[in-house]
Amino acid sequence: MVAVPGRQELPSTLQRSSKKAQRTWIEAHDSAVKTYGEGRRAHQTAFAALKHSFEKVGDHWEPKGRKGPSDTQAERGAGQRATRTAGGVDAHASKQHLYERARQLDIPGRSSMSKQELVDALRKASGRRTAKARGG
């Protein structure tokens, strides 16, 4: 049986996510490996594909309510100068959606935060939960 590179390199946040999220990442990763070779660009391509349908919530990925790029970097596509990403948070979601995600993660002070502050708080909270889930 031929090894599937994406399955071997599946990030821990995806190991805690749905089979569909895993499949999305693996298929995009393996296709990118054929095009670009193994490495950073293949991983970036796989995450960009994942972010079109999923958003990071805490230490895993959940389906988004709408399809499309999650942040400015994802809109620009591969091969462009990198900009700061939202770490899997759907920065283009409505403020209400972001607020609900912040409530789900029990982020304090969420009711008085601006949309950008909610994105930043969700990114940080998700990063902390991921590190904790990895044992760090």
N, C-alpha and C positions, 0 to 999 in steps of 0.2 A: 504494500500500500504506500502511495506517495504521501509524504508529509505535507500538510498545509501550513505554509509559513505563518499566516495570520493567526491561526489557531494556537500555534506555539508562542506567539508574541502578544497574545491577547492581554491588554492592560487590566489590572486588578479591578478598576471601576467597571469594566465591561463584564468581568467574571461575575459580578454581583448584579448584572442587568439581564433583561429579557433575552431570550434566544434570538428574537428579531434584531435587537440592537447588536448582539454579537455577530450575527450573520452579515448585517450591513457593514460593520467595521472590517470583518474578515474578507469579504468579497472585494471591498474597495482597496484594502491593503494588498491583497494578492494581485489584483489588477495593476496597481501602482508599482509593485515589485517587478512585474513583467515589463513595464514601461521605463521606470527610473532606476531599478535595482533596489536592493535592500537598503534600508537606512532611514534617515530623518524625513526625507521627502515622501517616502511611502507612508510613514506614520502620519505626517501632516495631511496627506491626501485622504487617508482613511478617516481621520477625525473630521475633516471638512465634510466628507460625505455623511458621516454620522450626525453631525450638527444640523443637517438639513431636515432631519426628521425627529431627532432626539435632543433633549437638554439634560445637563448634569444637575442632579438634585441630590445634595449631600454626597454620598460615596458611590452613587450609581447613576445610570442614565434612564430617563423616562421619556415616553413619546411626547412630542410637542403637539399643541392644538392646531398648528398650521405648519406647513412645510415651507422651507426657505432658509437662507443663511441666518446664522444666529448673531453675527457681529460684523463689524466693518471688514475685518481681515477675511472672513469667509466670503463676503461679497466680492472682494477683489480677486480672489482665486490664487492658484499656485503661480509661482514665478514672479510675483510682485514683491516689493520691499515689505518686509513684515511690519505689522503694527500690533499694538497690544490687543490681545483677545480678551473675551469675557470669561475664559476658562470653562466653556461649555454652557454658561448661562445664556439664555435666549435674550440678548440685549434688545432685540426688536419687538419683544412681547409687550403687551399693554402694561401699564403701571399696575393695574388691578391684578393681572396674572402674576407679576413679579411680587406683589404684596402677598398674594395667596401662597406662593412658594416660600416667601420669608416666614409666613405664619406656620407653614408646614415644618420648617426648620427651626421654629421658635427663636427667631432673630429679634432681640430686644430693640425697641425704638423704631420699629418698622413703620408704624402709623404716621410718623412725622418725617419720613425719608422721602427725598425726591426720587425720581425714576433712576437716575444714575447712581444715587446712593444705595438704592435697593440692589442694582446690578452688582456693585462693588461688595456689598455685604453678603450677597448670595455667593459670589465668587470666593470670598474669604471663608465663609462657612462651609462651602463644599470642599475647599482645599483642606480645611482642618479635619473634616469628617473622613476624607480620603486618607489623610496621613494616619489618623487614629485607626481606621480599618486595616491599614497596612502594618499596624503595630508600631507606628512611629510617634 
